[in-house]
Amino acid sequence: VRESVAAAADAAPADFEGTMQQVVISLGSDAVRQVVGSTDLETVLAFSPDRLIEAVHKGEIQADSILKSTLEIDGRKGRLQTEGQADYSIMDGEQMATHVVAPEDRMIMTMDPAKMAAAGLVKSKASGPVDMGAEKVGEREIRGFDTTGYRFEFMGNIATAWLSEDLEAQTGGFFDIWSALNPLGPVMEVGEGAPVRTVM
């Protein structure tokens, strides 16, 4: 299935355009207890992570830290910018290359396909999803994309990732590059498709 999706992506023009945000919210046990009513692991895992995020946005609880990154996508190219940092990355899903731009140092560093493969940053298209013992939790539409949800343990936390094969078909290998640059990259590779939403 993955190979047929990749072949379709190569044959059809990539027409996805939009902005995605990655927001990493770190919560202390007191904040979790305030919303969930407990810090018992079973209780917390059964609780909706969306409700915790909503509580942070509404100001009901205080996050220990919030790190935001913005990914602007135009077809199979994208610009990744972390809030508060001057440096940014330009990712090319057709050339499978990444250009890291450091304006303050007047420098551009390019990682081409050969260098990225040598560094182990690009996975084989035939390799399929990473086996993290993920449990399929359902299917639903998110932001206009049909997605499949997976729940699994990652870095001592429980993560949920909603992946879309349609989004992957429109962006090609673009998300392989993003996941290689992203500390949460393995979260995006637990099933077929590109990430539309991940919660951990």
Secondary structure, DSSP 8 states (H G I E B T S, - for coil): -HHHHHHHHHHS----EEEEEEEEEE--HHHHHHHHS---HHHHHHS-HHHHHHHHHTTSS--SEEEEEEEEEETTEEEEEETT-S-EEEEETTTTEEEEEEGGGTEEEEE-HHHHHHTT-S--TTS-S--S--EEEEEEEETTEEEEEEEEEETTEEEEEEEEHHHHHHHTTHHHHHHHHSTTGGGGGSSSSEEEEEE-
